[in-house]
Amino acid sequence: MQTELFDAILDEKIQVARDRLKALKSSGELENIHQVFIINEDRRLIATIPLEDVILFDFDKTFGEQLESREFRYVEASADIEDVASMFEQFDLSVLPLVDRQGHLVGRITSDDMYDVIEERATEQIYNLAGVNDDVEQEEDLLAIFKNRASWLFINLITAILASIVISMFDATLAAFVSLAILMPIVASMGGNAGTQTLTVMVRKLALGDIDVINAKQAVIKEFIVSLLNGLIFSVLMGLVAFVWFDIPKLGLVIGLAMIINLLIAGTFGALIPLMLKRLNIDPAVGSTVILTTATDVFGFLSFLGLASLILVK
């Protein structure tokens, strides 16, 4: 918080405030001033006015006579710094006044002050999505870094084993149709990438405060529809590729249906996983990718090989 700011009382003439601001700027007491904070006699914040608007006012009148009803944003000085950073990002603010619990103006925060906080939070989200701890990575202790990364790799190993167990359930089908083994990675890869896209969008929206657990319904529906459209388009494309490649019409049908199912699963899980973690008071970025990978791999292989067993194997 900075206490360096320019305020004016509601009944003060604009010309008087202008002369006062000029004197303060000339003496070097004020710098980087872009707004006038309007207060009453008790220093309660009433409004904020950009300087570019003030110069259009009639200087012979008071701020109260010129002031129109307008929305302005402020925050209590005791607010969490993460919430303040979200406000700067969401509303593209250059400055934000700070008040105490009684509404008295006590200071301001500028976008320059928030830059490091926003950058640090964005970095933390990127690390968390990759299963890496930001604080640990800044240390020089190689053992600590190794332990942190190894814990997440161990979880990934468990998910990979689960996917392999699903594949082993259809070993006879794979033995009969070697082409299935060639096409399997495509189904898993498409599901994983589609899920990561949705996951990244949802985590970012939650971080910015654009959505929360209560009002996220529209965002989930949007991601579901996008996943369905992608599934339809790429199912047709991949179905044709499989048919031309292996000259087996039913194989094209199998991978086409599996593509639709897996992209729908990827989009749905990618949208819901961050919301579920948020409801549990867990950072939505932490662990999301591991859960998503498990869902897309397990359900992707299950749908592809299951459909192959039903359609190809007589």
Buried (B, 14 or more C-beta within 10 A) or exposed (E): EEEEBBBBBBEBBBBEBBEBBEEBEEEEEBEEBEBBBBBBEEBBBBBBBEEEBBEEBEBEEBBBEBBEEEEBEBBBBEBEEEEBBBBBBEEEBEBBBBBBEEBBBBBBBBBEBBEEBBEEBBEBBEBBBEBBBBEBEEEEEEEBBEEBBEEBEEBBEEBEEEBEEBBEEBEEBBEBBEBBEEBBEBBBBBBBEBBBBBBBBBBBBBBEBBBEBEEBEEBBEBBBEBBBEBBBEBBBEBBEBBBEBBEBEEBBBBBBBBBBBBBBBBBBBBBBBBBBBBEEEEBBBBBBBBBBBBBBBBBBBBBBBBBBBEEBEE
